[in-house]
Amino acid sequence: MQRGLVHAMAWTLATGAAVTLSWWGVHTVMSGTAYDRPLAVPLATRPLSSSTRHSPSPQPEGSPSASPSPQPSASASTSGASPSAGASSASAKPSPKASPRGGTVKAYPVSGGRVVFDLGASSAELVSATPAAGWRMQVWKQDYWIRVTFTRDGREVSVFCTWHDHPPVVEIVDP
């Protein structure tokens, strides 16, 4: 009886130690690869209407002089287009936007997903990185560079941003 209790106690201690060691290892790896959540960047948009303008008097809906119903914006109407058509025009040249930090926010669509950087005069910051459907993503950050890699079925597409002793430069490696 006593021998059975000793074996049960040894098994319990060994199992507890193994679980603790496994948790510690997973926690260490996951905390090393996690990155800060992307910040939302306000987009400069033109207002569709102004509260200082006076609208004409309302017309009955059936009348020919009634103003047409609002149409969806150009971005909403192109969302139904094929992804390849939107991606080819966007990948030709990234669209810059003003950053609240004084830099320029640029999006870089690649075949594995989309990466957005806030490019300042002497540094850069990752705003967001979104993998395309079926792709996996990994992010590395160091003092003078950021790397975002998308992988799928043995294929690897990387977006590098470097800024050591020069303004930020973005390089896309898509073999």
N, C-alpha and C positions, 0 to 999 in steps of 0.2 A: 504494500500500500504506500509506504513512505517513498519507495523508489519511483512509483508512478507519479506522485506529487512532485518530486524533484525533476523528473522529465518534463512534466507539464509546466512547471515554473521556468525551466531553462528554455523551453519552446516559446513561451510567452515573452520572455525577455529578448530572445533572439528576433522574434517577429517584430516586437516594438522597436528594437534598434534598427532593423532593416527598413521599416516604414519611415522612421524618423530620418534616416540617411537618404532615402529616396526622396522624401518631401524636400529636404534641404537642397539636394542636387537639382531638382526640378525648379525650385524657387530661385536658386542662384542663376540658372540658365535663363529662365523667363524674365527675371528682372534685368538681366544684362542685355536682352534683345528688345525689350519694350521701348518705345519712344514716346515723346510727348504727343498728346492729342493735337491734331491740326487746329490752327486758329481760323476762325471765320474771318474772311477779308471782305469788307464792304465793297460792293461794285458800284462804280459811278454810273448812274442811269439817268436818263432824261425823263422828267415827270410827264405823265400822260395828260395831266390836266393841272390847272392852277386854281387855287382858291380865290385869286384876285380877279380872274376873268368872269364876266357875266355870261351865262349861257343864254341862247335865244329862248324865247318862250316855248314851252312844250307844245308839240304838235300831236294830234291823234295818231295812234300807231298805224292805222290803215292809210293815212294821207301820204301822197307821193313826196311831199316836202319834208317828211319826217327824216331825221338824221339816221343813217344806217347804224345797225347795232355794232358795238365794238368788236373789232377783229382781234384774234390772238396775235401776240407779238411775233416778230420774225423768228425769234429763237424758238418759240413754241411751235411755230408752223414747220420748222425744219427738223423738229425732233422725230417726226415720223419718217424722215428720209432714211435711206439705208446707212448703216454705220460706216461703210467704206467710203461713201461720198463725203460724209462729214469729217471723217478722220483724215482723208487725203488732203483736203483743203486746210485743215487745222494743223497738220503735221508739216506743211510746207513752211510756215512761219508762225512761231508762237505769238499769241496776242498779249501784249503788255498792258498792265493796269497799274494805276498808282497805288502805292502801299502806304498805310498809315505810319510806317517807320521812315518814310522818305525814300524807300527803294522802289523797285519795279517788280510787280508780281507777274510771272510768266508761266504759262502752262505748256508742257511738253507731252503731247500724246505720242505714244509708241505702240507697237503691236501688242505688247503685254499689258498695257494699261495707260495711266495718265499720272504725270508728276507735276506738281506746282511748286515753284520756288519763289521766295521773296529775295530779289537780288539787290543788295545795297552797293555802296561805292567800294567797300573793302571787305564785305562778308556776305554770306547768304544764309537763308533759313528755309527749311522744308515746311511748306504750308500744308500740303497734302500729297498722298500717294495712294492711288486707287487701282487695284488690279482689275483687268478685264475678266470676263466670265471664264472660269476654268484655269486661270493663272494663279500662281502663288507669288507672294511678294516678301522681300526682306530688305531692311533698311540698316545702313551703317552710318554713324555720325562720328566725326573726329573734329579736331580744332580747326582744320583748314580744308576739309572736304566732306561731302555727303555722297553716299552711293545708294541708289535704289535699284534693286534687281528683281525682275519678273521672270519666273521659270514655269515651264510647262512641257511635259513629254521630252525632257532632255534639252530643250531649247532655252537659252538664257538671253535676256535683253536687259542691258544696264544703262542707267542714266547717272552720269557723274557730274558733280558740281564742285569745282576747286577754286580757291581764292588765296593761295599762299603767295605773297609778294606781288600780286596782281589783282585786278578787279575780278569778280566771279565769272567763271567760264563754265558753260554747260556742254558736256560731250555725251552723245548717245552712241552706244555700241549695240548694233542690231545686225548680227551676221546673217 
